[in-house]
């Protein structure tokens, strides 16, 4: 009986650690839903924090540029805004040989910049923990 329980446990561990479902998260990460939900969450926080329209538009611009710059390495046709926008310097480049998930990097960049520009950081932290 002990051998049977150990065999079942070992097989469960091996199945859990296998790469059988490894590509599933990549397909799900490509969906724009995460980016849309992030914009919606930041919009809700902007309304809650009662930002004026000019300040809100600045928040949207900064977080959108950050999301774009994080995702631009996914497609060679995209061009960086560094040097084109006033004060925007070059961003760090991805390391060669490393695997990156640019859509999730884009979401993370958007949320990180958005967090630094709103007052209700705790609400955005809760959303970040949920989405990641």
N, CA, C and O atoms as CSV, one atom per row, in Angstrom:
chain,resi,resn,atom,element,x,y,z
A,1,UNK,N,N,0.827,-1.194,0.000
A,1,UNK,CA,C,0.000,0.000,0.000
A,1,UNK,C,C,0.873,1.261,0.000
A,1,UNK,O,O,0.582,2.229,-0.702
A,2,UNK,N,N,1.944,1.233,0.795
A,2,UNK,CA,C,2.836,2.376,0.867
A,2,UNK,C,C,3.477,2.637,-0.499
A,2,UNK,O,O,3.645,3.789,-0.897
A,3,UNK,N,N,3.833,1.573,-1.211
A,3,UNK,CA,C,4.413,1.712,-2.538
A,3,UNK,C,C,3.416,2.369,-3.488
A,3,UNK,O,O,3.795,3.219,-4.293
A,4,UNK,N,N,2.154,1.985,-3.399
A,4,UNK,CA,C,1.111,2.539,-4.261
A,4,UNK,C,C,0.937,4.040,-4.001
A,4,UNK,O,O,0.842,4.827,-4.942
A,5,UNK,N,N,0.897,4.431,-2.726
A,5,UNK,CA,C,0.733,5.840,-2.370
A,5,UNK,C,C,1.939,6.643,-2.865
A,5,UNK,O,O,1.773,7.735,-3.410
A,6,UNK,N,N,3.143,6.114,-2.682
A,6,UNK,CA,C,4.347,6.800,-3.160
A,6,UNK,C,C,4.354,6.909,-4.680
A,6,UNK,O,O,4.758,7.937,-5.224
A,7,UNK,N,N,3.910,5.857,-5.374
A,7,UNK,CA,C,3.867,5.879,-6.835
A,7,UNK,C,C,2.872,6.920,-7.330
A,7,UNK,O,O,3.157,7.642,-8.285
A,8,UNK,N,N,1.712,7.007,-6.694
A,8,UNK,CA,C,0.707,7.999,-7.082
A,8,UNK,C,C,1.237,9.410,-6.828
A,8,UNK,O,O,1.075,10.295,-7.669
A,9,UNK,N,N,1.867,9.623,-5.675
A,9,UNK,CA,C,2.423,10.925,-5.345
A,9,UNK,C,C,3.511,11.320,-6.333
A,9,UNK,O,O,3.543,12.457,-6.805
A,10,UNK,N,N,4.400,10.387,-6.646
A,10,UNK,CA,C,5.475,10.664,-7.587
A,10,UNK,C,C,4.930,10.987,-8.971
A,10,UNK,O,O,5.430,11.896,-9.633
A,11,UNK,N,N,3.909,10.255,-9.418
A,11,UNK,CA,C,3.336,10.528,-10.737
A,11,UNK,C,C,2.648,11.891,-10.768
A,11,UNK,O,O,2.705,12.590,-11.780
A,12,UNK,N,N,1.998,12.273,-9.666
A,12,UNK,CA,C,1.382,13.600,-9.608
A,12,UNK,C,C,2.433,14.695,-9.664
A,12,UNK,O,O,2.237,15.710,-10.332
A,13,UNK,N,N,3.544,14.500,-8.971
A,13,UNK,CA,C,4.619,15.483,-8.993
A,13,UNK,C,C,5.198,15.597,-10.392
A,13,UNK,O,O,5.459,16.701,-10.869
A,14,UNK,N,N,5.399,14.471,-11.051
A,14,UNK,CA,C,5.961,14.494,-12.401
A,14,UNK,C,C,5.019,15.156,-13.394
A,14,UNK,O,O,5.465,15.895,-14.272
A,15,UNK,N,N,3.739,14.902,-13.268
A,15,UNK,CA,C,2.763,15.535,-14.161
A,15,UNK,C,C,2.715,17.033,-13.901
A,15,UNK,O,O,2.632,17.820,-14.844
A,16,UNK,N,N,2.764,17.431,-12.652
A,16,UNK,CA,C,2.718,18.853,-12.320
A,16,UNK,C,C,3.950,19.588,-12.811
A,16,UNK,O,O,3.871,20.766,-13.157
A,17,UNK,N,N,5.089,18.908,-12.846
A,17,UNK,CA,C,6.334,19.551,-13.255
A,17,UNK,C,C,6.628,19.404,-14.742
A,17,UNK,O,O,7.612,19.959,-15.229
A,18,UNK,N,N,5.812,18.683,-15.457
A,18,UNK,CA,C,6.079,18.462,-16.875
A,18,UNK,C,C,5.774,19.718,-17.673
A,18,UNK,O,O,5.088,20.616,-17.185
A,19,UNK,N,N,6.277,19.784,-18.889
A,19,UNK,CA,C,6.052,20.919,-19.771
A,19,UNK,C,C,4.822,20.724,-20.642
A,19,UNK,O,O,4.637,21.451,-21.618
A,20,UNK,N,N,3.995,19.778,-20.314
A,20,UNK,CA,C,2.822,19.482,-21.129
A,20,UNK,C,C,1.934,20.694,-21.341
A,20,UNK,O,O,1.438,20.897,-22.449
A,21,UNK,N,N,1.717,21.505,-20.319
A,21,UNK,CA,C,0.878,22.692,-20.443
A,21,UNK,C,C,1.689,23.965,-20.496
A,21,UNK,O,O,1.159,25.047,-20.245
A,22,UNK,N,N,2.965,23.856,-20.819
A,22,UNK,CA,C,3.859,25.002,-20.784
A,22,UNK,C,C,3.485,26.116,-21.735
A,22,UNK,O,O,3.705,27.285,-21.419
A,23,UNK,N,N,2.926,25.794,-22.889
A,23,UNK,CA,C,2.586,26.822,-23.853
A,23,UNK,C,C,1.255,27.494,-23.590
A,23,UNK,O,O,0.920,28.490,-24.230
A,24,UNK,N,N,0.502,26.957,-22.659
A,24,UNK,CA,C,-0.833,27.491,-22.379
A,24,UNK,C,C,-0.773,28.914,-21.851
A,24,UNK,O,O,-1.583,29.749,-22.254
A,25,UNK,N,N,0.158,29.211,-20.966
A,25,UNK,CA,C,0.250,30.560,-20.403
A,25,UNK,C,C,0.683,31.558,-21.463
A,25,UNK,O,O,0.290,32.724,-21.415
A,26,UNK,N,N,1.493,31.110,-22.428
A,26,UNK,CA,C,1.946,32.016,-23.481
A,26,UNK,C,C,0.783,32.467,-24.352
A,26,UNK,O,O,0.686,33.639,-24.716
A,27,UNK,N,N,-0.099,31.529,-24.683
A,27,UNK,CA,C,-1.267,31.881,-25.492
A,27,UNK,C,C,-2.197,32.816,-24.721
A,27,UNK,O,O,-2.737,33.769,-25.284
A,28,UNK,N,N,-2.377,32.540,-23.443
A,28,UNK,CA,C,-3.251,33.377,-22.628
A,28,UNK,C,C,-2.657,34.776,-22.440
A,28,UNK,O,O,-3.388,35.765,-22.403
A,29,UNK,N,N,-1.333,34.853,-22.323
A,29,UNK,CA,C,-0.671,36.146,-22.127
A,29,UNK,C,C,-0.779,37.039,-23.351
A,29,UNK,O,O,-0.672,38.259,-23.226
A,30,UNK,N,N,-0.988,36.468,-24.528
A,30,UNK,CA,C,-1.104,37.251,-25.759
A,30,UNK,C,C,-2.440,37.982,-25.864
A,30,UNK,O,O,-2.587,38.897,-26.674
A,31,UNK,N,N,-3.405,37.583,-25.054
A,31,UNK,CA,C,-4.725,38.208,-25.110
A,31,UNK,C,C,-4.650,39.656,-24.604
A,31,UNK,O,O,-3.989,39.921,-23.600
A,32,UNK,N,N,-5.310,40.579,-25.279
A,32,UNK,CA,C,-5.262,41.986,-24.849
A,32,UNK,C,C,-6.098,42.271,-23.598
A,32,UNK,O,O,-6.100,43.397,-23.100
A,33,UNK,N,N,-6.799,41.271,-23.096
A,33,UNK,CA,C,-7.667,41.468,-21.941
A,33,UNK,C,C,-6.898,42.019,-20.736
A,33,UNK,O,O,-7.420,42.867,-20.012
A,34,UNK,N,N,-5.684,41.556,-20.515
A,34,UNK,CA,C,-4.911,42.020,-19.366
A,34,UNK,C,C,-4.601,43.511,-19.469
A,34,UNK,O,O,-4.673,44.239,-18.478
A,35,UNK,N,N,-4.261,43.950,-20.657
A,35,UNK,CA,C,-3.981,45.372,-20.864
A,35,UNK,C,C,-5.263,46.191,-20.713
A,35,UNK,O,O,-5.244,47.257,-20.098
A,36,UNK,N,N,-6.364,45.709,-21.262
A,36,UNK,CA,C,-7.643,46.422,-21.156
A,36,UNK,C,C,-8.097,46.528,-19.707
A,36,UNK,O,O,-8.563,47.580,-19.269
A,37,UNK,N,N,-7.958,45.430,-18.964
A,37,UNK,CA,C,-8.352,45.447,-17.554
A,37,UNK,C,C,-7.470,46.400,-16.751
A,37,UNK,O,O,-7.939,47.045,-15.814
A,38,UNK,N,N,-6.195,46.487,-17.119
A,38,UNK,CA,C,-5.285,47.397,-16.418
A,38,UNK,C,C,-5.678,48.847,-16.654
A,38,UNK,O,O,-5.683,49.650,-15.721
A,39,UNK,N,N,-6.008,49.186,-17.898
A,39,UNK,CA,C,-6.450,50.551,-18.199
A,39,UNK,C,C,-7.738,50.858,-17.450
A,39,UNK,O,O,-7.892,51.953,-16.908
A,40,UNK,N,N,-8.661,49.909,-17.412
A,40,UNK,CA,C,-9.930,50.097,-16.701
A,40,UNK,C,C,-9.690,50.325,-15.209
A,40,UNK,O,O,-10.313,51.195,-14.599
A,41,UNK,N,N,-8.786,49.541,-14.630
A,41,UNK,CA,C,-8.492,49.690,-13.204
A,41,UNK,C,C,-7.880,51.055,-12.910
A,41,UNK,O,O,-8.250,51.707,-11.934
A,42,UNK,N,N,-6.957,51.480,-13.741
A,42,UNK,CA,C,-6.347,52.798,-13.528
A,42,UNK,C,C,-7.377,53.908,-13.742
A,42,UNK,O,O,-7.353,54.919,-13.040
A,43,UNK,N,N,-8.274,53.727,-14.703
A,43,UNK,CA,C,-9.355,54.700,-14.903
A,43,UNK,C,C,-10.221,54.801,-13.659
A,43,UNK,O,O,-10.565,55.901,-13.225
A,44,UNK,N,N,-10.571,53.663,-13.085
A,44,UNK,CA,C,-11.374,53.676,-11.860
A,44,UNK,C,C,-10.644,54.397,-10.724
A,44,UNK,O,O,-11.263,55.115,-9.939
A,45,UNK,N,N,-9.349,54.205,-10.645
A,45,UNK,CA,C,-8.573,54.867,-9.596
A,45,UNK,C,C,-8.463,56.366,-9.880
A,45,UNK,O,O,-8.518,57.174,-8.953
A,46,UNK,N,N,-8.308,56.744,-11.147
A,46,UNK,CA,C,-8.259,58.166,-11.508
A,46,UNK,C,C,-9.567,58.850,-11.105
A,46,UNK,O,O,-9.546,59.966,-10.585
A,47,UNK,N,N,-10.692,58.198,-11.339
A,47,UNK,CA,C,-11.993,58.754,-10.951
A,47,UNK,C,C,-12.096,58.826,-9.430
A,47,UNK,O,O,-12.571,59.819,-8.880
A,48,UNK,N,N,-11.648,57.764,-8.754
A,48,UNK,CA,C,-11.706,57.729,-7.287
A,48,UNK,C,C,-10.841,58.818,-6.664
A,48,UNK,O,O,-11.242,59.456,-5.690
A,49,UNK,N,N,-9.662,59.027,-7.223
A,49,UNK,CA,C,-8.732,60.024,-6.683
A,49,UNK,C,C,-9.059,61.450,-7.127
A,49,UNK,O,O,-8.414,62.399,-6.681
A,50,UNK,N,N,-10.050,61.605,-7.997
A,50,UNK,CA,C,-10.546,62.894,-8.475
A,50,UNK,C,C,-9.430,63.732,-9.115
A,50,UNK,O,O,-9.155,64.851,-8.682
A,51,UNK,N,N,-8.796,63.172,-10.149
A,51,UNK,CA,C,-7.807,63.917,-10.912
A,51,UNK,C,C,-8.504,64.770,-11.958
A,51,UNK,O,O,-9.548,64.392,-12.489
A,52,UNK,N,N,-7.921,65.914,-12.246
A,52,UNK,CA,C,-8.471,66.780,-13.287
A,52,UNK,C,C,-8.201,66.147,-14.659
A,52,UNK,O,O,-7.306,65.311,-14.783
A,53,UNK,N,N,-8.958,66.535,-15.682
A,53,UNK,CA,C,-8.723,65.963,-17.015
A,53,UNK,C,C,-7.303,66.132,-17.543
A,53,UNK,O,O,-6.784,65.187,-18.135
A,54,UNK,N,N,-6.639,67.278,-17.366
A,54,UNK,CA,C,-5.257,67.369,-17.853
A,54,UNK,C,C,-4.308,66.395,-17.137
A,54,UNK,O,O,-3.425,65.812,-17.766
A,55,UNK,N,N,-4.493,66.226,-15.841
A,55,UNK,CA,C,-3.639,65.297,-15.088
A,55,UNK,C,C,-3.956,63.858,-15.493
A,55,UNK,O,O,-3.049,63.039,-15.644
A,56,UNK,N,N,-5.232,63.553,-15.667
A,56,UNK,CA,C,-5.617,62.206,-16.085
A,56,UNK,C,C,-5.037,61.878,-17.456
A,56,UNK,O,O,-4.567,60.762,-17.677
A,57,UNK,N,N,-5.065,62.830,-18.371
A,57,UNK,CA,C,-4.510,62.571,-19.710
A,57,UNK,C,C,-3.005,62.359,-19.639
A,57,UNK,O,O,-2.456,61.573,-20.411
A,58,UNK,N,N,-2.339,63.038,-18.738
A,58,UNK,CA,C,-0.893,62.840,-18.562
A,58,UNK,C,C,-0.625,61.438,-18.016
A,58,UNK,O,O,0.323,60.779,-18.442
A,59,UNK,N,N,-1.446,60.984,-17.085
A,59,UNK,CA,C,-1.295,59.627,-16.544
A,59,UNK,C,C,-1.479,58.608,-17.658
A,59,UNK,O,O,-0.672,57.689,-17.797
A,60,UNK,N,N,-2.531,58.760,-18.451
A,60,UNK,CA,C,-2.770,57.840,-19.572
A,60,UNK,C,C,-1.601,57.835,-20.558
A,60,UNK,O,O,-1.195,56.781,-21.046
A,61,UNK,N,N,-1.071,59.013,-20.841
A,61,UNK,CA,C,0.040,59.104,-21.802
A,61,UNK,C,C,1.275,58.405,-21.279
A,61,UNK,O,O,1.878,57.596,-21.983
A,62,UNK,N,N,1.659,58.710,-20.047
A,62,UNK,CA,C,2.875,58.123,-19.492
A,62,UNK,C,C,2.774,56.607,-19.389
A,62,UNK,O,O,3.717,55.894,-19.730
A,63,UNK,N,N,1.625,56.113,-18.918
A,63,UNK,CA,C,1.508,54.663,-18.768
A,63,UNK,C,C,1.400,53.970,-20.131
A,63,UNK,O,O,1.855,52.836,-20.278
A,64,UNK,N,N,0.816,54.622,-21.111
A,64,UNK,CA,C,0.723,54.033,-22.450
A,64,UNK,C,C,2.084,53.987,-23.136
A,64,UNK,O,O,2.403,53.016,-23.822
A,65,UNK,N,N,2.879,55.027,-22.955
A,65,UNK,CA,C,4.229,55.020,-23.527
A,65,UNK,C,C,5.061,53.919,-22.876
A,65,UNK,O,O,5.813,53.226,-23.562
A,66,UNK,N,N,4.936,53.754,-21.573
A,66,UNK,CA,C,5.677,52.695,-20.881
A,66,UNK,C,C,5.261,51.327,-21.384
A,66,UNK,O,O,6.111,50.464,-21.603
A,67,UNK,N,N,3.965,51.113,-21.571
A,67,UNK,CA,C,3.481,49.831,-22.077
A,67,UNK,C,C,3.987,49.586,-23.494
A,67,UNK,O,O,4.389,48.469,-23.821
A,68,UNK,N,N,3.972,50.595,-24.320
A,68,UNK,CA,C,4.451,50.474,-25.699
A,68,UNK,C,C,5.946,50.152,-25.730
A,68,UNK,O,O,6.379,49.265,-26.466
A,69,UNK,N,N,6.722,50.868,-24.938
A,69,UNK,CA,C,8.172,50.647,-24.930
A,69,UNK,C,C,8.517,49.241,-24.442
A,69,UNK,O,O,9.501,48.657,-24.896
A,70,UNK,N,N,7.725,48.694,-23.530
A,70,UNK,CA,C,7.981,47.334,-23.045
A,70,UNK,C,C,7.621,46.293,-24.094
A,70,UNK,O,O,8.216,45.216,-24.127
A,71,UNK,N,N,6.652,46.604,-24.954
A,71,UNK,CA,C,6.184,45.630,-25.945
A,71,UNK,C,C,6.838,45.783,-27.307
A,71,UNK,O,O,6.656,44.916,-28.162
A,72,UNK,N,N,7.582,46.836,-27.542
A,72,UNK,CA,C,8.065,47.094,-28.893
A,72,UNK,C,C,9.060,46.062,-29.399
A,72,UNK,O,O,9.259,45.955,-30.609
A,73,UNK,N,N,9.684,45.308,-28.524
A,73,UNK,CA,C,10.649,44.292,-28.957
A,73,UNK,C,C,9.969,43.056,-29.532
A,73,UNK,O,O,10.631,42.183,-30.092
A,74,UNK,N,N,8.661,42.984,-29.395
A,74,UNK,CA,C,7.920,41.844,-29.925
A,74,UNK,C,C,7.834,41.897,-31.447
A,74,UNK,O,O,7.731,40.856,-32.095
A,75,UNK,N,N,7.873,43.083,-32.016
A,75,UNK,CA,C,7.742,43.251,-33.459
A,75,UNK,C,C,8.796,44.252,-33.937
A,75,UNK,O,O,8.895,45.359,-33.408
A,76,UNK,N,N,9.566,43.860,-34.925
A,76,UNK,CA,C,10.664,44.706,-35.421
A,76,UNK,C,C,10.160,45.971,-36.106
A,76,UNK,O,O,10.940,46.904,-36.302
A,77,UNK,N,N,8.880,46.034,-36.478
A,77,UNK,CA,C,8.329,47.223,-37.134
A,77,UNK,C,C,8.130,48.384,-36.161
A,77,UNK,O,O,8.072,49.540,-36.580
A,78,UNK,N,N,8.027,48.085,-34.873
A,78,UNK,CA,C,7.807,49.133,-33.890
A,78,UNK,C,C,9.087,49.931,-33.677
A,78,UNK,O,O,10.185,49.375,-33.668
A,79,UNK,N,N,8.931,51.231,-33.506
A,79,UNK,CA,C,10.061,52.131,-33.295
A,79,UNK,C,C,9.908,52.769,-31.919
A,79,UNK,O,O,8.809,53.160,-31.526
A,80,UNK,N,N,11.005,52.869,-31.201
A,80,UNK,CA,C,10.989,53.441,-29.860
A,80,UNK,C,C,10.703,54.946,-29.919
A,80,UNK,O,O,11.058,55.623,-30.883
A,81,UNK,N,N,10.058,55.447,-28.870
A,81,UNK,CA,C,9.822,56.875,-28.733
A,81,UNK,C,C,11.021,57.583,-28.114
A,81,UNK,O,O,11.041,58.812,-28.033
A,82,UNK,N,N,12.023,56.817,-27.674
A,82,UNK,CA,C,13.211,57.420,-27.061
A,82,UNK,C,C,13.876,58.354,-28.065
A,82,UNK,O,O,14.130,57.975,-29.208
A,83,UNK,N,N,14.151,59.561,-27.632
A,83,UNK,CA,C,14.741,60.560,-28.509
A,83,UNK,C,C,13.707,61.333,-29.315
A,83,UNK,O,O,14.020,62.390,-29.861
A,84,UNK,N,N,12.482,60.827,-29.400
A,84,UNK,CA,C,11.419,61.517,-30.125
A,84,UNK,C,C,10.536,62.324,-29.190
A,84,UNK,O,O,10.036,63.386,-29.561
A,85,UNK,N,N,10.345,61.820,-27.973
A,85,UNK,CA,C,9.563,62.541,-26.974
A,85,UNK,C,C,10.506,63.302,-26.064
A,85,UNK,O,O,11.577,62.809,-25.710
A,86,UNK,N,N,10.112,64.479,-25.696
A,86,UNK,CA,C,10.945,65.362,-24.883
A,86,UNK,C,C,11.305,64.691,-23.557
A,86,UNK,O,O,10.429,64.371,-22.754
A,87,UNK,N,N,12.600,64.483,-23.342
A,87,UNK,CA,C,13.076,63.931,-22.075
A,87,UNK,C,C,13.064,62.422,-21.978
A,87,UNK,O,O,13.486,61.879,-20.957
A,88,UNK,N,N,12.601,61.729,-22.990
A,88,UNK,CA,C,12.545,60.261,-22.937
A,88,UNK,C,C,13.850,59.693,-23.469
A,88,UNK,O,O,14.179,59.840,-24.646
A,89,UNK,N,N,14.581,59.046,-22.582
A,89,UNK,CA,C,15.861,58.459,-22.950
A,89,UNK,C,C,15.684,56.987,-23.297
A,89,UNK,O,O,14.613,56.421,-23.079
A,90,UNK,N,N,16.723,56.371,-23.831
A,90,UNK,CA,C,16.673,54.970,-24.250
A,90,UNK,C,C,16.408,54.058,-23.052
A,90,UNK,O,O,16.898,54.289,-21.946
A,91,UNK,N,N,15.630,53.031,-23.305
A,91,UNK,CA,C,15.293,52.052,-22.282
A,91,UNK,C,C,16.290,50.901,-22.321
A,91,UNK,O,O,16.950,50.699,-23.340
A,92,UNK,N,N,16.414,50.145,-21.239
A,92,UNK,CA,C,17.278,48.959,-21.275
A,92,UNK,C,C,16.763,47.963,-22.310
A,92,UNK,O,O,15.556,47.802,-22.491
A,93,UNK,N,N,17.686,47.308,-22.973
A,93,UNK,CA,C,17.333,46.344,-24.014
A,93,UNK,C,C,17.267,44.940,-23.422
A,93,UNK,O,O,17.957,44.649,-22.445
A,94,UNK,N,N,16.446,44.069,-24.002
A,94,UNK,CA,C,16.381,42.684,-23.519
A,94,UNK,C,C,17.722,41.971,-23.736
A,94,UNK,O,O,18.435,42.238,-24.703
A,95,UNK,N,N,18.041,41.073,-22.827
A,95,UNK,CA,C,19.278,40.305,-22.947
A,95,UNK,C,C,19.108,39.231,-24.012
A,95,UNK,O,O,18.058,38.596,-24.106
A,96,UNK,N,N,20.140,39.038,-24.804
A,96,UNK,CA,C,20.108,38.011,-25.848
A,96,UNK,C,C,20.081,36.632,-25.200
A,96,UNK,O,O,20.747,36.390,-24.193
A,97,UNK,N,N,19.308,35.744,-25.786
A,97,UNK,CA,C,19.226,34.371,-25.297
A,97,UNK,C,C,18.204,34.163,-24.194
A,97,UNK,O,O,17.973,33.025,-23.785
A,98,UNK,N,N,17.591,35.221,-23.705
A,98,UNK,CA,C,16.571,35.115,-22.664
A,98,UNK,C,C,15.185,35.092,-23.302
A,98,UNK,O,O,14.971,35.677,-24.364
A,99,UNK,N,N,14.257,34.420,-22.652
A,99,UNK,CA,C,12.884,34.377,-23.142
A,99,UNK,C,C,12.063,35.424,-22.386
A,99,UNK,O,O,12.096,35.483,-21.157
A,100,UNK,N,N,11.339,36.236,-23.123
A,100,UNK,CA,C,10.523,37.289,-22.532
A,100,UNK,C,C,9.084,37.147,-22.999
A,100,UNK,O,O,8.817,36.673,-24.104
A,101,UNK,N,N,8.172,37.561,-22.148
A,101,UNK,CA,C,6.756,37.632,-22.503
A,101,UNK,C,C,6.418,39.124,-22.584
A,101,UNK,O,O,6.072,39.760,-21.589
A,102,UNK,N,N,6.530,39.655,-23.797
A,102,UNK,CA,C,6.378,41.098,-23.985
A,102,UNK,C,C,4.977,41.619,-23.645
A,102,UNK,O,O,4.874,42.722,-23.109
A,103,UNK,N,N,3.898,40.888,-23.927
A,103,UNK,CA,C,2.586,41.403,-23.506
A,103,UNK,C,C,2.471,41.570,-21.991
A,103,UNK,O,O,1.906,42.555,-21.517
A,104,UNK,N,N,2.999,40.620,-21.236
A,104,UNK,CA,C,2.950,40.758,-19.775
A,104,UNK,C,C,3.910,41.845,-19.288
A,104,UNK,O,O,3.621,42.541,-18.315
A,105,UNK,N,N,5.037,41.988,-19.959
A,105,UNK,CA,C,5.959,43.073,-19.616
A,105,UNK,C,C,5.282,44.415,-19.852
A,105,UNK,O,O,5.484,45.366,-19.096
A,106,UNK,N,N,4.484,44.484,-20.897
A,106,UNK,CA,C,3.751,45.703,-21.210
A,106,UNK,C,C,2.741,46.032,-20.111
A,106,UNK,O,O,2.633,47.180,-19.679
A,107,UNK,N,N,2.009,45.022,-19.668
A,107,UNK,CA,C,1.035,45.214,-18.587
A,107,UNK,C,C,1.747,45.647,-17.312
A,107,UNK,O,O,1.300,46.557,-16.614
A,108,UNK,N,N,2.853,44.986,-17.023
A,108,UNK,CA,C,3.587,45.324,-15.803
A,108,UNK,C,C,4.141,46.750,-15.858
A,108,UNK,O,O,4.099,47.470,-14.860
A,109,UNK,N,N,4.655,47.155,-17.008
A,109,UNK,CA,C,5.166,48.525,-17.149
A,109,UNK,C,C,4.040,49.537,-16.973
A,109,UNK,O,O,4.213,50.562,-16.314
A,110,UNK,N,N,2.889,49.243,-17.565
A,110,UNK,CA,C,1.744,50.148,-17.442
A,110,UNK,C,C,1.331,50.299,-15.979
A,110,UNK,O,O,1.105,51.412,-15.505
A,111,UNK,N,N,1.234,49.181,-15.270
A,111,UNK,CA,C,0.796,49.237,-13.880
A,111,UNK,C,C,1.841,49.900,-12.981
A,111,UNK,O,O,1.487,50.605,-12.036
A,112,UNK,N,N,3.101,49.681,-13.263
A,112,UNK,CA,C,4.151,50.286,-12.439
A,112,UNK,C,C,4.169,51.803,-12.612
A,112,UNK,O,O,4.276,52.538,-11.630
A,113,UNK,N,N,4.067,52.268,-13.840
A,113,UNK,CA,C,4.040,53.714,-14.075
A,113,UNK,C,C,2.739,54.302,-13.538
A,113,UNK,O,O,2.750,55.359,-12.908
A,114,UNK,N,N,1.633,53.633,-13.782
A,114,UNK,CA,C,0.353,54.110,-13.260
A,114,UNK,C,C,0.356,54.208,-11.747
A,114,UNK,O,O,-0.205,55.146,-11.180
A,115,UNK,N,N,0.988,53.239,-11.088
A,115,UNK,CA,C,1.062,53.234,-9.624
A,115,UNK,C,C,1.821,54.445,-9.102
A,115,UNK,O,O,1.480,55.000,-8.057
A,116,UNK,N,N,2.846,54.847,-9.833
A,116,UNK,CA,C,3.647,55.982,-9.363
A,116,UNK,C,C,2.941,57.322,-9.578
A,116,UNK,O,O,3.403,58.347,-9.076
A,117,UNK,N,N,1.840,57.327,-10.309
A,117,UNK,CA,C,1.165,58.585,-10.628
A,117,UNK,C,C,-0.195,58.764,-9.964
A,117,UNK,O,O,-0.817,59.815,-10.120
A,118,UNK,N,N,-0.671,57.760,-9.227
A,118,UNK,CA,C,-1.970,57.870,-8.553
A,118,UNK,C,C,-1.765,57.877,-7.042
A,118,UNK,O,O,-0.684,57.562,-6.542
A,119,UNK,N,N,-2.825,58.244,-6.328
A,119,UNK,CA,C,-2.754,58.281,-4.871
A,119,UNK,C,C,-3.127,56.943,-4.244
A,119,UNK,O,O,-2.536,56.548,-3.239
A,120,UNK,N,N,-4.088,56.246,-4.815
A,120,UNK,CA,C,-4.593,54.986,-4.253
A,120,UNK,C,C,-3.722,53.814,-4.715
A,120,UNK,O,O,-4.172,52.944,-5.461
A,121,UNK,N,N,-2.484,53.814,-4.262
A,121,UNK,CA,C,-1.541,52.778,-4.669
A,121,UNK,C,C,-1.969,51.387,-4.195
A,121,UNK,O,O,-1.733,50.394,-4.883
A,122,UNK,N,N,-2.602,51.318,-3.015
A,122,UNK,CA,C,-2.999,50.021,-2.478
A,122,UNK,C,C,-4.030,49.325,-3.360
A,122,UNK,O,O,-4.003,48.101,-3.490
A,123,UNK,N,N,-4.936,50.084,-3.964
A,123,UNK,CA,C,-5.917,49.485,-4.872
A,123,UNK,C,C,-5.233,48.904,-6.103
A,123,UNK,O,O,-5.602,47.828,-6.574
A,124,UNK,N,N,-4.248,49.606,-6.616
A,124,UNK,CA,C,-3.519,49.126,-7.780
A,124,UNK,C,C,-2.639,47.941,-7.416
A,124,UNK,O,O,-2.451,47.042,-8.236
A,125,UNK,N,N,-2.097,47.920,-6.209
A,125,UNK,CA,C,-1.311,46.773,-5.749
A,125,UNK,C,C,-2.172,45.512,-5.661
A,125,UNK,O,O,-1.739,44.426,-6.046
A,126,UNK,N,N,-3.380,45.667,-5.154
A,126,UNK,CA,C,-4.301,44.514,-5.070
A,126,UNK,C,C,-4.635,44.001,-6.462
A,126,UNK,O,O,-4.665,42.791,-6.687
A,127,UNK,N,N,-4.886,44.910,-7.398
A,127,UNK,CA,C,-5.191,44.510,-8.764
A,127,UNK,C,C,-3.982,43.819,-9.392
A,127,UNK,O,O,-4.137,42.798,-10.063
A,128,UNK,N,N,-2.776,44.364,-9.183
A,128,UNK,CA,C,-1.552,43.777,-9.722
A,128,UNK,C,C,-1.372,42.345,-9.230
A,128,UNK,O,O,-1.045,41.452,-10.011
A,129,UNK,N,N,-1.586,42.128,-7.937
A,129,UNK,CA,C,-1.452,40.777,-7.381
A,129,UNK,C,C,-2.488,39.830,-7.977
A,129,UNK,O,O,-2.204,38.651,-8.186
A,130,UNK,N,N,-3.671,40.335,-8.247
A,130,UNK,CA,C,-4.725,39.503,-8.834
A,130,UNK,C,C,-4.403,39.133,-10.283
A,130,UNK,O,O,-4.555,37.979,-10.685
A,131,UNK,N,N,-3.964,40.103,-11.048
A,131,UNK,CA,C,-3.756,39.863,-12.482
A,131,UNK,C,C,-2.483,39.053,-12.746
A,131,UNK,O,O,-2.436,38.278,-13.701
A,132,UNK,N,N,-1.482,39.218,-11.937
A,132,UNK,CA,C,-0.242,38.472,-12.155
A,132,UNK,C,C,-0.357,37.086,-11.559
A,132,UNK,O,O,0.587,36.299,-11.638
